[in-house]
Amino acid sequence: MRPIRTLLLASTVILPLYASPALAQDAGAETQSDEIVVTARRQSESLQDVPASVSVLTASAIERTGATSADDFAQLTPGVTIVTGTAEAGDTQINIRGINGARDAESSVALVVDGILKTNTALLNQPQGTLRQVEVLKGPQGALYGRNAAAGAIVLQTLKPGDVLEGAVRASYAEQNTWQTTAHLAGPIGERLGFVLSGYYRTTDGFFRNEFLADAKSVDDQEVWAIDGRIVAGLGDATELDIKARYSELRGASINFNASFHLPNFAAANPAFYEDVNKHPFRYYSNIRPTNAQDSFDISAKIDHEFGSGMTLTAWALYSDVQQSLVADGTAADFARFIGAADPAGAATVNACFASTAALTGYPVNPPGGIGQIPVPFIFAPANGSTFGPYSPTTCDGTQFQLRNQTDFSGEIRLASSGDGPLDWQIGAYYLHIDREVGVSIGGDTGNGVIPNLYNSPNSSNPTSLLLADQFDTDVYAAFGSVDYEINPEFNVGVALRYDVEDRSTSSLVPDATDPFTGGPINPGQAFGAFTPQQARFKQLQPKVSLSWQPTDDLNLFANWGIGFKSGGFNNQGSRAIIDSVYNDGVTPGTIDADVSITDRYRKEKSSAFEVGLKGKALNGAVTFDLAGYYTEIDDMQFFEFFVGSFGLLRVVSNIDKVEVKGVEANLSAEVVDGWTFFGSANVTDSEIKANTARPYTVGNKSPYTADWTLNLGTEIEAPLNDGLDLVVRADYRLTGPTWFHSVQDEVRPTVFSGLLPISNLGLPAFVGDADLSVAQRDTFGVLNVRAGIEAGNFSAFVFADNALNENYLSEVITAVEFGGSFISPGARRLVGVELGYKF
């Protein structure tokens, strides 16, 4: 540990040297003679010439930061934040400049790998082969890159086979029994024929432990492996065929959450009823081992043909199949769902609940929870009843099983100019078909584990109590084109246009069955009418205009404007009826008027984004910089809502009618001496909800999941120790500003307890159960990553410390307003390790 302590001490000395108003550029991209070539406009060009903000991780920066996935890229990019893996592996939301990808909807960020658009959001945070360059584009990119690029695009380039055999392997070991290995082999296998084969493996016990289960690996452990293959064949002098395939398996934990309550009027009984989410001590003790399984397979083929007339035809096709499921403990104990069964078929679950509570009376759980003598919600029997909270050690909260399976097929054909003259153009068409099955079920816990099916019969060991399940089918048709014209050597104008049509349909997979615990339908929405197939069409024209003026080779002043689009879609049928009956009644005893509007079909999201800026370089490229300001209006922003109540749980997507976002971003990189570079970046975002019929009282609040600001500071040293031996040190420090995760922020709102208190034997008025959500904002936090080591020819050895200062921060805060609290997930803690590498 002595070298680690020395490195950490050195970082505290180095960082203040560059913590100045001079900010950063491109996460340490090469400077001076090493020109960075990007494909931000679907053509190869210098980064300096692109009329937009683009953050780049070069091959060198990827290797020296250890970046492998979107989680790593986001932490190195100003104005970009990410939430991933808090519930399940494929659950990733990336926020760029105030636009977020809503859970259970489509992503707002396109993922493009070697020119092919990936269509499943589950792939966003998966390793995608041997990376050679990462470009993070900000602002609407749909006109150029296609579907779901309203906030931006992540464009990856992976290793392409060359004329000689090459390969590499890297292996690391770190705390928490964390192993990671990557390897690749590439080269020719015949005339005009080459291959790349790469693999990835990672396993960890995670940072947190379940106190109740004997299995120590039960909260955030994970094991994942992936294999990627690529064949590139030259079919003559003008034609190239590129075939890629990848397969990945993940097994690990899921639902890494604790509950935090925001009920100030209950605090007199127990201060933990009114808790700042940032001060919560995390503990885990569920009786169900939470697990997540994800199997991914995709295969693609791309062909490029250059015509003698200076045009290039590109066509590709992609097939993707992602099967994902999770098992976890339930949340419903305090609503008495599994305490008094309406049907004798639920007797086994009821008996198990009483037995487990009696056996665990006094077991220490997170306050304000408590295991009393009887499994009765606390507001009905405060003297000897139990306050379970979610994920308790008893069986009274039931189980949950979630399924998300998706297969899709997509293809694109594009004809483009060669790029040799003043006029560049392209034109093309795109098609996508998606089959998606989504289901969430809540089951009774008899102490015999979970049967991983969406529906289990009442006489089974895990009878289903609530089922939300639907089949979603989507067909996407699009046509696009763009023109870039160099009016003179200094001035360039570009126009791009895309027209998307999405045909969506849904049908319910819920059987005609009865909930053995409530006596009602298995889906409470069925009580308000039969479910029938639904369909809708969403379409949008997406233009983009860009201007660039380069008075010198070292300065580029630019402006751009574009329209972003994300299709609307369907929630589980019956969602609106459930919410209206429970949360918008206010008359029936036990209900409240929450003033929340949810529909079974949510609207498309449309954004209009402006950006102006400048980028340049000085001192023969030793200093690079850029500065940009942006303004975005988002209509019908899609937002994820989570509801918990006596009906069980409900996940829906709602719309925020209008959100306004404005901000400024700056980057600077400077090589102060040969081999020593400082870089940094900053983003400040000011967002405001202008209209919100889903929750009218939130007007004036900030855009959810949007950090007020981000600040990145870093340095890299490459110093020769002797002939053939170099010292390499890399430090990256990221500060993320305050963040709200819900449209409800500083408000005081009624909860389910506001409805239940007046009809309980406590005789308290409704307002006693109201929640104050002002304590649900995530505080500013900083994460320092440090790597140091030696490179000797083909061999390298590093020590590293991720989150070196062991900052305790929150990864996500899912506020359930009407529940009176939030489900919070911790961020990664410190991880110290060593890494060895060899390449040839």
LINPE-V350014 format. One record per run of one state. SS is the DSSP state (A for helix, B for strand, O for the rest). FROM is the first residue (numbers start at 0). TO is the last residue. If there is no record, write none. Layout:
ss = [SS	SS]
from = [FROM	FROM]
to = [TO	TO]
This chain:
ss = [O	A	O	B	O	B	A	O	B	O	A	O	A	O	B	O	B	O	B	O	B	O	B	O	A	O	B	O	A	O	B	O	B	O	B	O	B	O	B	O	B	O	B	O	B	O	A	O	A	B	O	A	O	B	O	B	O	B	O	A	O	A	O	B	O	B	O	B	O	B	O	B	O	B	O	B	O	B	O	B	O	B	O	A	O	B	O	B	O	B	O	A	B	O	B	O	B	O	B	O	B	O	B	O	B	O	A	O	B	O	B	O	B	O	B	O	B	O	A	O	A	O	B	A	O	B	O	B	O	B	O	B	A	O	B	O	B	O]
from = [0	1	18	36	38	44	46	49	53	57	58	65	69	75	79	84	91	96	98	100	108	113	115	118	120	123	130	138	141	145	151	158	165	174	177	190	192	204	209	210	221	234	238	252	257	262	263	266	270	273	274	276	279	283	284	290	306	310	329	332	335	343	360	369	370	373	374	384	385	386	387	398	417	422	443	463	488	490	508	513	514	520	521	523	528	533	552	554	566	568	570	574	583	584	592	593	600	602	604	618	622	645	647	673	675	691	695	698	705	707	708	722	724	736	738	740	747	749	751	757	765	769	770	772	776	777	778	780	792	794	802	809	816	819	820	826	830	839]
to = [0	17	35	37	43	45	48	52	56	57	64	68	74	78	83	90	95	97	99	107	112	114	117	119	122	129	137	140	144	150	157	164	173	176	189	191	203	208	209	220	233	237	251	256	261	262	265	269	272	273	275	278	282	283	289	305	309	328	331	334	342	359	368	369	372	373	383	384	385	386	397	416	421	442	462	487	489	507	512	513	519	520	522	527	532	551	553	565	567	569	573	582	583	591	592	599	601	603	617	621	644	646	672	674	690	694	697	704	706	707	721	723	735	737	739	746	748	750	756	764	768	769	771	775	776	777	779	791	793	801	808	815	818	819	825	829	838	839]
